[in-house]
């Protein structure tokens, strides 16, 4: 089955308003640029003059104060530039976290869709959009706001609307803006691919479906790739991954991608958890509504595999491996059970105390493969691992459990640059001890059950990386359901794609 099609967006850049003829002009305004119904900013005054006084009229008569995401609109006095002016408030901060620019982009997309505009001019006269990096975030936000996983019962009228492109023109005289916006296309494509894979219904987005689409994209770039099915996994001794997959009719898939540029200094492996459906197994999720979002339990693999494609397209000078460990956690007579002891690819044994802590069991094989067979300088793993992480950071940020300070600094620096919130958390030695087993080397949930859940998961995973600098990033709260940070729908978020690319860029410096 082919990937669903998304509404196309044609991006361009201009230094001025010449020959725009847009349906709407979106202008982001800082609260600090207005005072008592008047415009203070010389740049905004100049733009107001171009639009024949429409902006000042809106500020004076529409009670527009540029509060955060406040909007107002009016017919434009100068129809040669745009038919309608849309003002969006940016609040009154002196400096802005990049996620704010992304949220404004999302809001702009919502306005564009609501007005059925097919041509949009976007102006960067706000402090919020004062750098090319912030404008890049606005562009990505616009694409995120337009994104919609197609309804399987889409009627002809909706299909026609889906196929109609939006032409978005950024109007900015910032140096390097055009190149930065063009480069962003690769990241945007990876975010869209990640979200399409995340949002696929579990009967569609099976392990094989995800693997086939990733390999198809990799082939277009002549990237080295491998996919292992159940037979190869048995031959390799991936008993942990096979145990979790044993109750499913869907064959597990282990995807490995490799990008090796001509010149590089560092090698990194990105590993992703890929449970395309997680019922909890015999430790079944209860109530049943807890299973509703479990198609998103493959988000770690969606992130690592899709962002890898952007890294290859950008031709970054860093060697990168991406691993997706894809399977389902289902229930039948062959499913693994509470009390089972599994011998992993590393040779270490796991006593299963809860079949719903399956992600770390699958990752034990994937991480040891990355460490033993690929031997990278760093390993970074993404997974929707613990509900405890949602309690910690809600649907706003991810937890970073790094076992190497240099790697932690790289990740946090990349998070700050891309606006994908992440925060470092510890793994205390008492928690490491708590993962040790009585009849096996390890237990999969620790012995003090229900305690320090996210930390226990991180400590468990670190047992399989052979002392290679390692970081576990728990994205359970940010993989989907991100209305709290401006995402317009409860879709897959594509969170982590920018972070992965950002980490690779840091290593390429």
C-alpha positions in Angstrom: 0.0 0.0 0.0 1.4 3.4 -1.0 1.8 6.3 1.5 -1.1 8.7 1.6 -0.7 12.0 -0.2 -0.5 15.3 1.7 -1.6 18.7 0.6 1.3 20.2 -1.4 3.0 23.4 -0.3 5.1 25.4 -2.7 7.6 27.5 -0.8 9.5 30.6 -2.2 11.3 33.6 -0.9 11.3 37.3 -1.9 13.1 40.3 -0.5 10.1 42.6 -1.1 6.4 42.7 -1.7 6.7 43.1 -5.5 4.2 41.2 -7.6 2.9 39.0 -4.8 -0.9 39.2 -5.5 -1.5 36.8 -2.5 -4.8 35.8 -1.1 -3.7 36.7 2.4 -0.6 38.4 3.9 0.3 37.1 7.3 2.2 39.6 9.4 3.5 38.7 12.9 3.5 41.6 15.3 5.4 42.0 18.6 3.4 43.5 21.5 6.4 45.8 22.2 6.0 47.3 18.7 2.6 48.8 19.6 1.6 51.4 22.2 -1.9 52.8 22.9 -3.2 51.8 19.5 -0.3 53.0 17.5 2.7 51.4 15.7 6.1 52.1 17.2 8.3 50.0 15.0 9.8 51.7 11.9 9.9 48.5 10.0 6.2 47.9 10.7 5.4 51.5 9.8 7.1 51.0 6.5 5.1 47.8 5.8 1.9 49.6 6.9 2.7 52.2 4.2 3.0 49.5 1.6 -0.4 48.2 2.5 -2.1 51.6 2.4 -2.5 52.0 6.2 -4.4 48.7 6.7 -2.1 47.6 9.6 -2.5 50.8 11.6 -6.2 50.8 11.1 -6.4 47.2 12.5 -4.2 48.3 15.5 -6.3 51.4 16.1 -9.8 50.0 15.6 -9.7 46.3 16.1 -8.4 46.2 19.7 -5.4 44.3 18.4 -2.6 44.4 21.0 -0.4 41.6 19.6 -1.0 39.3 22.6 0.4 35.8 22.0 -1.4 34.2 19.0 -4.1 36.9 19.0 -5.4 37.4 15.4 -7.3 40.0 13.5 -7.9 40.6 9.8 -9.2 43.1 7.3 -9.5 43.6 3.6 -6.2 45.1 2.3 -6.1 48.6 1.0 -3.4 47.6 -1.5 -4.9 44.7 -3.4 -1.8 44.3 -5.6 0.1 42.8 -2.6 -2.7 40.8 -1.0 -6.5 40.7 -0.8 -6.6 40.4 3.0 -4.2 41.2 5.9 -3.9 38.8 8.8 -2.1 40.0 11.9 -0.9 37.4 14.4 0.4 38.5 17.9 3.8 37.3 19.1 3.5 38.6 22.6 6.2 40.8 24.2 9.3 38.7 24.8 12.7 40.2 24.0 14.0 36.7 22.9 12.1 33.7 21.8 12.6 30.0 22.1 12.5 28.5 18.5 9.3 26.5 19.3 7.4 29.8 19.5 8.3 30.6 15.8 7.0 27.1 14.9 3.8 27.8 16.7 3.2 31.0 14.8 3.8 29.0 11.6 1.2 26.5 12.7 -1.3 29.3 13.5 -0.6 30.8 10.0 -1.5 27.5 8.4 -4.7 27.2 10.4 -5.7 30.7 9.2 -4.8 29.8 5.6 -6.9 26.7 5.6 -9.8 28.4 7.3 -9.8 31.1 4.6 -9.2 28.6 1.9 -6.3 30.6 0.7 -4.1 29.1 -2.1 -1.4 31.9 -2.0 0.0 33.2 1.3 2.6 35.9 1.9 4.4 35.6 5.2 6.3 38.7 6.6 9.2 38.4 9.1 9.2 41.9 10.7 8.8 40.6 14.2 11.6 39.9 16.8 10.1 36.4 16.8 11.3 36.0 13.2 14.5 38.0 13.4 16.9 35.2 12.3 16.9 32.8 9.4 16.8 29.9 12.0 13.5 31.3 13.4 12.0 31.7 9.9 13.0 28.1 9.2 10.9 27.1 12.3 8.0 29.1 11.0 8.2 27.3 7.7 8.2 23.9 9.4 5.3 25.0 11.6 3.3 26.0 8.5 3.9 22.6 7.0 2.9 20.9 10.3 -0.3 23.0 10.5 -1.3 22.0 7.0 -0.6 18.3 7.6 -3.5 16.0 7.8 -3.6 12.2 7.6 -6.2 11.6 4.9 -9.6 10.2 5.9 -10.1 6.8 4.4 -13.6 7.9 3.4 -12.6 11.1 1.8 -15.2 12.5 -0.6 -14.4 13.9 -4.1 -14.7 17.5 -2.9 -12.3 17.0 -0.1 -9.9 15.1 -2.4 -9.9 18.1 -4.8 -9.1 20.4 -1.9 -6.3 18.1 -0.7 -4.7 18.2 -4.1 -4.8 22.0 -4.4 -1.4 23.4 -3.5 -0.7 26.3 -1.2 1.9 28.7 -2.5 3.7 30.3 0.5 6.1 33.1 0.0 8.4 34.3 2.8 9.1 38.1 2.4 12.4 38.8 4.2 15.6 40.7 3.4 17.6 38.6 5.9 20.9 37.4 4.5 21.0 33.6 3.8 17.3 33.3 4.3 16.6 31.8 0.9 19.3 29.1 1.2 18.1 28.2 4.7 14.5 27.9 3.6 15.5 25.7 0.6 17.6 23.4 2.8 14.6 23.0 5.2 12.7 21.1 2.5 14.6 17.9 3.4 13.7 18.2 7.1 10.1 19.0 6.3 9.9 15.9 4.1 11.3 13.7 6.9 8.9 15.2 9.4 6.0 14.5 7.0 7.2 10.9 6.4 7.6 10.4 10.2 4.0 11.6 10.9 2.5 9.5 8.1 4.1 6.4 9.5 3.0 7.3 13.0 -0.6 8.0 12.1 -1.1 4.9 9.9 -3.8 2.7 11.5 -2.2 -0.4 13.0 -3.8 -2.7 10.4 -2.1 -0.6 7.7 1.1 0.5 9.5 2.5 -2.9 10.1 6.2 -3.6 10.6 6.5 -4.6 7.0 4.6 -1.5 5.8 7.0 0.8 7.7 10.1 -1.1 6.6 9.1 -1.2 2.9 8.4 2.5 2.7 11.7 3.4 4.5 13.7 1.1 2.2 11.9 2.6 -0.9 13.0 6.1 0.2 16.5 4.9 1.0 16.8 3.3 -2.5 16.1 6.6 -4.2 19.2 8.0 -2.4 21.4 4.9 -3.1 21.8 4.4 0.6 23.0 1.0 1.9 20.1 -0.7 3.7 19.1 -4.1 5.2 15.9 -5.6 6.4 15.8 -8.8 8.5 12.7 -10.9 8.9 12.0 -13.6 11.5 14.4 -16.2 10.0 17.4 -13.8 10.0 16.6 -12.7 13.5 16.6 -16.3 14.7 19.9 -16.9 13.0 21.4 -13.9 14.7 20.0 -14.8 18.1 17.7 -11.8 18.5 15.6 -13.9 21.0 14.4 -10.8 22.9 12.8 -9.2 19.9 11.4 -12.5 18.7 9.9 -13.1 22.1 7.9 -9.9 22.0 6.8 -10.5 18.4 5.8 -14.1 19.1 2.1 -13.4 19.7 1.6 -11.5 16.5 0.7 -12.7 13.0 2.8 -9.8 11.6 6.5 -10.7 10.9 9.0 -8.5 12.8 11.3 -6.4 10.7 14.7 -5.1 11.7 15.8 -2.2 9.5 19.4 -1.0 9.3 20.4 2.1 7.2 23.9 3.3 6.7 25.2 6.7 5.4 28.9 7.0 5.0 30.2 10.2 3.4 33.6 10.5 1.9 35.0 12.6 4.7 33.9 12.2 8.3 35.4 12.2 11.9 32.5 10.7 14.0 30.1 7.8 13.7 26.8 7.7 15.4 24.0 5.1 15.6 20.4 6.2 16.1 18.2 3.3 17.4 14.4 3.5 17.5 11.8 1.4 19.3 9.2 0.3 16.7 6.1 -1.3 18.3 3.5 -0.7 15.6 0.8 -2.0 18.0 1.2 -2.6 21.7 -1.7 -4.3 23.5 0.5 -4.9 26.6 0.6 -8.6 25.9 -0.6 -10.8 28.8 0.0 -7.8 31.1 -2.8 -6.3 29.0 -3.4 -2.5 29.1 -6.4 -1.7 31.2 -8.8 0.0 30.7 -9.0 -0.8 27.0 -8.9 2.9 26.2 -5.2 2.9 27.1 -4.7 0.9 23.8 -6.2 3.7 21.7 -2.9 5.5 21.1 -0.7 2.4 21.0 -0.1 2.6 17.3 2.3 5.5 18.2 4.5 3.1 20.1 6.6 2.8 16.9 7.4 6.5 17.0 11.1 5.9 18.0 11.7 4.0 14.8 9.7 6.5 12.7 11.9 9.3 14.1 15.3 7.5 13.6 14.5 6.1 10.1 12.9 9.2 8.6 15.4 11.7 10.0 18.2 9.6 8.6 16.9 10.4 5.1 17.2 14.2 5.8 20.8 13.7 7.0 21.7 11.9 3.8 20.1 14.5 1.6 21.9 17.3 3.5 25.2 15.4 2.9 26.4 16.0 6.4 30.0 15.0 7.0 29.2 12.4 9.8 28.8 8.7 9.4 25.3 7.6 10.5 23.5 4.4 11.1 19.8 4.3 11.7 18.0 1.2 13.2 14.3 0.5 13.5 13.3 -2.5 15.5 9.7 -3.1 14.3 7.2 -5.6 15.6 3.8 -6.0 17.4 3.1 -6.9 21.1 0.0 -9.1 20.8 -1.7 -12.0 22.6 -2.1 -15.6 21.4 -1.0 -19.1 22.5 2.6 -18.3 21.3 2.9 -15.0 23.1 5.7 -14.5 25.6 4.6 -14.7 29.3 5.2 -13.1 32.6 7.9 -15.2 34.3 9.7 -16.1 31.0 13.5 -15.9 31.0 15.0 -14.7 27.7 18.6 -15.0 26.5 19.3 -11.8 24.5 21.6 -11.2 21.6 24.2 -10.0 24.1 24.0 -13.2 26.1 22.5 -11.5 29.1 19.3 -12.9 30.4 16.0 -11.1 31.2 13.3 -12.2 33.6 10.0 -10.9 32.2 8.0 -9.5 35.1 5.6 -7.5 32.9 4.9 -8.1 29.2 3.9 -4.5 28.8 7.5 -3.4 29.4 8.3 -4.8 26.0 10.0 -1.9 24.3 13.2 -2.2 26.4 13.2 -6.0 25.7 13.1 -5.4 22.0 15.7 -2.6 22.3 18.1 -4.9 24.2 18.8 -6.8 21.0 18.9 -3.6 18.8 21.2 -1.7 21.1 23.7 -4.6 21.5 23.7 -5.0 17.7 24.5 -1.3 17.3 27.3 -1.6 19.8 28.9 -4.9 18.9 28.4 -5.0 15.1 28.5 -1.4 14.1 30.9 0.0 16.8 29.9 3.7 16.5 31.4 6.5 18.6 28.0 7.2 20.1 24.6 5.6 20.3 21.4 7.6 20.8 18.1 5.8 21.2 14.5 7.2 20.9 11.5 5.4 22.4 8.1 5.9 23.8 9.3 4.0 26.7 7.4 5.0 29.9 4.1 6.5 31.0 6.1 8.0 33.8 7.8 10.4 31.4 4.3 11.9 30.5 3.9 12.5 34.2 7.3 14.2 34.4 7.1 16.5 31.3 3.6 16.2 30.0 3.2 16.6 26.3 5.9 19.3 26.1 9.3 17.8 26.3 11.4 14.6 26.3 13.7 13.2 29.0 17.3 12.6 28.2 19.2 9.9 30.1 22.8 10.3 29.0 25.6 8.1 30.3 28.2 10.4 28.8 28.5 14.1 29.6 29.8 15.2 26.2 26.9 13.4 24.4 24.4 14.9 26.8 25.8 18.4 26.0 25.5 17.7 22.3 21.9 16.6 22.6 20.8 19.5 24.9 22.5 22.0 22.6 20.7 20.5 19.5 17.4 20.6 21.4 17.8 24.3 22.2 18.7 25.1 18.7 15.8 23.3 17.1 13.1 24.1 19.7 12.4 20.4 20.4 12.4 20.6 24.2 14.5 18.0 26.0 15.9 17.9 29.6 18.7 15.9 31.1 17.7 13.4 33.9 19.9 11.2 36.1 20.2 7.4 36.5 21.2 6.8 40.1 23.2 3.8 41.1 20.4 2.6 43.4 18.2 2.3 40.4 20.8 0.4 38.4 21.0 -2.1 41.2 17.2 -2.4 41.3 17.2 -3.8 37.7 19.3 -6.8 38.7 17.4 -10.1 38.6 17.3 -13.1 41.0 17.0 -15.9 38.4 18.3 -13.8 35.4 20.8 -11.1 34.9 18.1 -8.4 34.7 14.4 -7.9 35.2 12.5 -5.8 32.7 10.7 -3.5 35.2 13.0 -3.5 38.3 12.3 -5.1 41.6 10.8 -2.1 43.4 7.8 -2.0 41.1 6.2 1.2 40.2 9.1 3.2 41.4 11.3 5.6 39.2 9.9 4.0 36.1 11.7 6.1 33.5 15.0 5.8 35.3 14.7 2.1 35.5 14.1 1.8 31.8 17.2 3.9 31.1 19.3 1.8 33.4 18.1 -1.4 31.8 18.9 -0.2 28.3 22.4 0.9 29.2 23.3 -2.7 30.0 23.5 -3.5 26.3 25.7 -0.8 24.8 29.2 -2.2 25.7 30.3 1.1 27.4 29.9 3.1 24.2 28.8 6.7 25.0 25.0 6.3 25.1 21.9 8.3 25.6 18.3 7.2 25.9 15.6 9.8 24.9 12.1 9.0 26.2 9.6 10.6 23.9 6.5 9.1 25.4 4.9 12.5 26.0 5.8 14.2 22.8 5.4 11.6 20.1 1.7 12.5 19.7 -1.2 14.4 21.3 0.8 17.7 21.4 -2.1 20.2 21.6 -0.3 21.8 24.6 2.6 23.1 22.4 0.5 24.5 19.6 -0.1 21.4 17.4 -3.6 21.7 15.9 -4.6 18.1 16.0 -3.9 14.9 18.0 -1.7 13.5 15.2 1.8 12.1 15.3 4.1 15.0 16.1 7.2 14.1 14.2 9.1 15.2 17.3 12.7 14.1 17.2 13.4 14.5 13.5 14.9 18.0 14.0 16.7 16.8 17.1 18.3 13.9 15.3 19.4 16.1 12.4 20.6 18.7 15.0 22.7 16.1 16.8 24.3 15.0 13.5 25.1 18.6 12.6 26.8 19.1 16.0 29.0 16.0 15.3 29.8 17.3 11.9 31.2 20.6 13.2 
